[in-house]
């Protein structure tokens, strides 16, 4: 039973992360050009007809996702450097690599908790019609991303 609850939480967490990163990265592309937070904000505000309070809540979600993405890019660069360095050595520094992954997992866990809370706050501010429009937007983003 605990495993089922953990899997549901992990699935929900992955959905939230996909949502957030999709909004800040892949899902917000037109062609192959990156769309910045201001453009994403403007686009979603227009499509959902968000009021100022809702915009503020969405801004928190977008900023946290963007900060997380930047941190993960830095972690990836650092981890890649360590992996390349370890590949050249006669013996892998397993402890160092595990510490780096532990740090990444800790950052992700902190981000996930914050993102779920922030997104839930934004989500509850939407009415039923806005939630439906948001679902359609993400379906289109997913379809676009697959092609």
C-alpha atoms as a printed R data frame, in Angstrom:
    type eleno elety resid chain resno       x      y       z
1   ATOM     1    CA   UNK     A     1   0.000  0.000   0.000
2   ATOM     2    CA   UNK     A     2   2.842  2.374   0.855
3   ATOM     3    CA   UNK     A     3   4.435  1.614  -2.489
4   ATOM     4    CA   UNK     A     4   1.204  2.509  -4.296
5   ATOM     5    CA   UNK     A     5   0.969  5.834  -2.440
6   ATOM     6    CA   UNK     A     6   4.616  6.559  -3.228
7   ATOM     7    CA   UNK     A     7   4.057  5.759  -6.907
8   ATOM     8    CA   UNK     A     8   1.029  8.071  -7.004
9   ATOM     9    CA   UNK     A     9   3.015 10.845  -5.351
10  ATOM    10    CA   UNK     A    10   5.934 10.345  -7.711
11  ATOM    11    CA   UNK     A    11   3.559 10.346 -10.674
12  ATOM    12    CA   UNK     A    12   1.902 13.527  -9.458
13  ATOM    13    CA   UNK     A    13   5.309 15.083  -8.825
14  ATOM    14    CA   UNK     A    14   6.459 14.225 -12.324
15  ATOM    15    CA   UNK     A    15   3.292 15.705 -13.778
16  ATOM    16    CA   UNK     A    16   3.873 18.925 -11.850
17  ATOM    17    CA   UNK     A    17   7.502 19.092 -12.915
18  ATOM    18    CA   UNK     A    18   6.573 18.379 -16.518
19  ATOM    19    CA   UNK     A    19   3.941 21.072 -16.290
20  ATOM    20    CA   UNK     A    20   6.305 23.634 -14.848
21  ATOM    21    CA   UNK     A    21   9.242 22.881 -17.068
22  ATOM    22    CA   UNK     A    22   6.975 22.606 -20.067
23  ATOM    23    CA   UNK     A    23   5.697 26.080 -19.341
24  ATOM    24    CA   UNK     A    24   9.167 27.494 -19.022
25  ATOM    25    CA   UNK     A    25  10.884 25.451 -21.682
26  ATOM    26    CA   UNK     A    26   9.639 22.977 -24.245
27  ATOM    27    CA   UNK     A    27   5.929 23.635 -24.185
28  ATOM    28    CA   UNK     A    28   6.332 27.348 -24.588
29  ATOM    29    CA   UNK     A    29   8.214 27.236 -27.852
30  ATOM    30    CA   UNK     A    30   7.016 28.639 -31.077
31  ATOM    31    CA   UNK     A    31   8.973 26.775 -33.655
32  ATOM    32    CA   UNK     A    32  12.300 26.329 -31.934
33  ATOM    33    CA   UNK     A    33  12.538 29.729 -30.261
34  ATOM    34    CA   UNK     A    34  12.539 29.938 -26.500
35  ATOM    35    CA   UNK     A    35   9.678 31.894 -24.992
36  ATOM    36    CA   UNK     A    36  10.594 33.789 -21.839
37  ATOM    37    CA   UNK     A    37   8.542 34.065 -18.664
38  ATOM    38    CA   UNK     A    38   6.980 37.365 -19.645
39  ATOM    39    CA   UNK     A    39   5.714 35.912 -22.921
40  ATOM    40    CA   UNK     A    40   4.444 32.768 -21.204
41  ATOM    41    CA   UNK     A    41   2.720 34.910 -18.602
42  ATOM    42    CA   UNK     A    42   1.131 37.102 -21.267
43  ATOM    43    CA   UNK     A    43   0.034 34.124 -23.336
44  ATOM    44    CA   UNK     A    44  -1.538 32.177 -20.479
45  ATOM    45    CA   UNK     A    45  -3.080 35.318 -18.980
46  ATOM    46    CA   UNK     A    46  -4.747 36.039 -22.302
47  ATOM    47    CA   UNK     A    47  -5.887 32.472 -22.974
48  ATOM    48    CA   UNK     A    48  -7.287 31.974 -19.465
49  ATOM    49    CA   UNK     A    49  -8.339 35.575 -18.878
50  ATOM    50    CA   UNK     A    50  -6.486 35.649 -15.551
51  ATOM    51    CA   UNK     A    51  -7.090 38.392 -13.038
52  ATOM    52    CA   UNK     A    52  -4.208 40.093 -11.184
53  ATOM    53    CA   UNK     A    53  -4.362 37.722  -8.215
54  ATOM    54    CA   UNK     A    54  -4.205 34.677 -10.498
55  ATOM    55    CA   UNK     A    55  -1.355 36.232 -12.464
56  ATOM    56    CA   UNK     A    56   0.603 36.680  -9.242
57  ATOM    57    CA   UNK     A    57   0.126 33.025  -8.358
58  ATOM    58    CA   UNK     A    58   1.144 31.911 -11.836
59  ATOM    59    CA   UNK     A    59   4.212 34.164 -11.682
60  ATOM    60    CA   UNK     A    60   5.372 32.340  -8.534
61  ATOM    61    CA   UNK     A    61   5.039 28.992 -10.339
62  ATOM    62    CA   UNK     A    62   6.932 30.246 -13.401
63  ATOM    63    CA   UNK     A    63   9.741 31.841 -11.379
64  ATOM    64    CA   UNK     A    64  10.266 28.735  -9.253
65  ATOM    65    CA   UNK     A    65  10.283 26.511 -12.336
66  ATOM    66    CA   UNK     A    66  12.748 28.798 -14.094
67  ATOM    67    CA   UNK     A    67  15.056 28.923 -11.068
68  ATOM    68    CA   UNK     A    68  14.917 25.147 -10.759
69  ATOM    69    CA   UNK     A    69  15.676 24.702 -14.457
70  ATOM    70    CA   UNK     A    70  18.708 26.986 -14.204
71  ATOM    71    CA   UNK     A    71  19.926 25.104 -11.147
72  ATOM    72    CA   UNK     A    72  19.498 21.764 -12.883
73  ATOM    73    CA   UNK     A    73  21.435 23.020 -15.901
74  ATOM    74    CA   UNK     A    74  24.285 24.025 -13.585
75  ATOM    75    CA   UNK     A    75  24.103 20.650 -11.826
76  ATOM    76    CA   UNK     A    76  24.163 18.872 -15.165
77  ATOM    77    CA   UNK     A    77  27.259 20.777 -16.245
78  ATOM    78    CA   UNK     A    78  28.999 20.030 -12.950
79  ATOM    79    CA   UNK     A    79  27.980 16.368 -12.995
80  ATOM    80    CA   UNK     A    80  29.078 15.981 -16.627
81  ATOM    81    CA   UNK     A    81  32.474 17.388 -15.725
82  ATOM    82    CA   UNK     A    82  32.814 14.949 -12.842
83  ATOM    83    CA   UNK     A    83  31.718 12.038 -15.001
84  ATOM    84    CA   UNK     A    84  34.251 12.928 -17.704
85  ATOM    85    CA   UNK     A    85  36.970 13.285 -15.086
86  ATOM    86    CA   UNK     A    86  36.035  9.942 -13.541
87  ATOM    87    CA   UNK     A    87  35.945  8.212 -16.916
88  ATOM    88    CA   UNK     A    88  39.593  9.096 -17.439
89  ATOM    89    CA   UNK     A    89  40.674  7.840 -14.016
90  ATOM    90    CA   UNK     A    90  41.613  4.267 -13.226
91  ATOM    91    CA   UNK     A    91  38.970  4.065 -10.505
92  ATOM    92    CA   UNK     A    92  35.650  5.906 -10.239
93  ATOM    93    CA   UNK     A    93  35.133  8.172  -7.254
94  ATOM    94    CA   UNK     A    94  31.810  6.574  -6.382
95  ATOM    95    CA   UNK     A    95  31.386  8.578  -3.186
96  ATOM    96    CA   UNK     A    96  31.806 11.903  -4.981
97  ATOM    97    CA   UNK     A    97  29.342 10.929  -7.704
98  ATOM    98    CA   UNK     A    98  26.817  9.666  -5.167
99  ATOM    99    CA   UNK     A    99  27.150 12.921  -3.223
100 ATOM   100    CA   UNK     A   100  26.445 14.924  -6.367
101 ATOM   101    CA   UNK     A   101  23.362 12.828  -7.136
102 ATOM   102    CA   UNK     A   102  22.239 13.140  -3.513
103 ATOM   103    CA   UNK     A   103  22.512 16.918  -3.806
104 ATOM   104    CA   UNK     A   104  20.477 16.890  -7.012
105 ATOM   105    CA   UNK     A   105  17.827 14.673  -5.426
106 ATOM   106    CA   UNK     A   106  17.637 16.978  -2.400
107 ATOM   107    CA   UNK     A   107  17.209 20.016  -4.657
108 ATOM   108    CA   UNK     A   108  14.528 18.204  -6.644
109 ATOM   109    CA   UNK     A   109  12.685 17.168  -3.482
110 ATOM   110    CA   UNK     A   110  12.690 20.749  -2.210
111 ATOM   111    CA   UNK     A   111  11.572 22.046  -5.597
112 ATOM   112    CA   UNK     A   112   8.829 19.428  -5.893
113 ATOM   113    CA   UNK     A   113   7.330 20.297  -2.528
114 ATOM   114    CA   UNK     A   114   7.399 23.999  -3.323
115 ATOM   115    CA   UNK     A   115   6.085 23.517  -6.866
116 ATOM   116    CA   UNK     A   116   3.204 21.300  -5.767
117 ATOM   117    CA   UNK     A   117   2.213 23.855  -3.149
118 ATOM   118    CA   UNK     A   118   2.571 26.828  -5.496
119 ATOM   119    CA   UNK     A   119   0.780 25.087  -8.358
120 ATOM   120    CA   UNK     A   120  -2.039 23.951  -6.056
121 ATOM   121    CA   UNK     A   121  -2.399 27.558  -4.912
122 ATOM   122    CA   UNK     A   122  -2.636 28.718  -8.542
123 ATOM   123    CA   UNK     A   123  -4.953 25.856  -9.508
124 ATOM   124    CA   UNK     A   124  -7.447 26.597  -6.731
125 ATOM   125    CA   UNK     A   125  -7.630 30.210  -7.884
126 ATOM   126    CA   UNK     A   126  -8.966 29.123 -11.290
127 ATOM   127    CA   UNK     A   127 -12.617 28.598 -12.076
128 ATOM   128    CA   UNK     A   128 -13.856 25.459 -13.849
129 ATOM   129    CA   UNK     A   129 -13.718 27.036 -17.324
130 ATOM   130    CA   UNK     A   130 -10.130 28.217 -16.775
131 ATOM   131    CA   UNK     A   131  -9.075 24.763 -15.544
132 ATOM   132    CA   UNK     A   132 -10.585 23.198 -18.661
133 ATOM   133    CA   UNK     A   133  -8.783 25.703 -20.915
134 ATOM   134    CA   UNK     A   134  -5.527 25.014 -19.055
135 ATOM   135    CA   UNK     A   135  -5.973 21.267 -19.583
136 ATOM   136    CA   UNK     A   136  -6.492 21.844 -23.308
137 ATOM   137    CA   UNK     A   137  -3.375 24.047 -23.476
138 ATOM   138    CA   UNK     A   138  -1.264 21.310 -21.894
139 ATOM   139    CA   UNK     A   139  -2.714 18.646 -24.158
140 ATOM   140    CA   UNK     A   140  -1.695 20.757 -27.150
141 ATOM   141    CA   UNK     A   141   1.765 21.345 -25.653
142 ATOM   142    CA   UNK     A   142   2.255 17.616 -25.164
143 ATOM   143    CA   UNK     A   143   1.102 16.859 -28.692
144 ATOM   144    CA   UNK     A   144   3.427 19.571 -30.080
145 ATOM   145    CA   UNK     A   145   6.343 18.293 -28.036
146 ATOM   146    CA   UNK     A   146   5.916 14.752 -29.371
147 ATOM   147    CA   UNK     A   147   6.140 15.912 -32.977
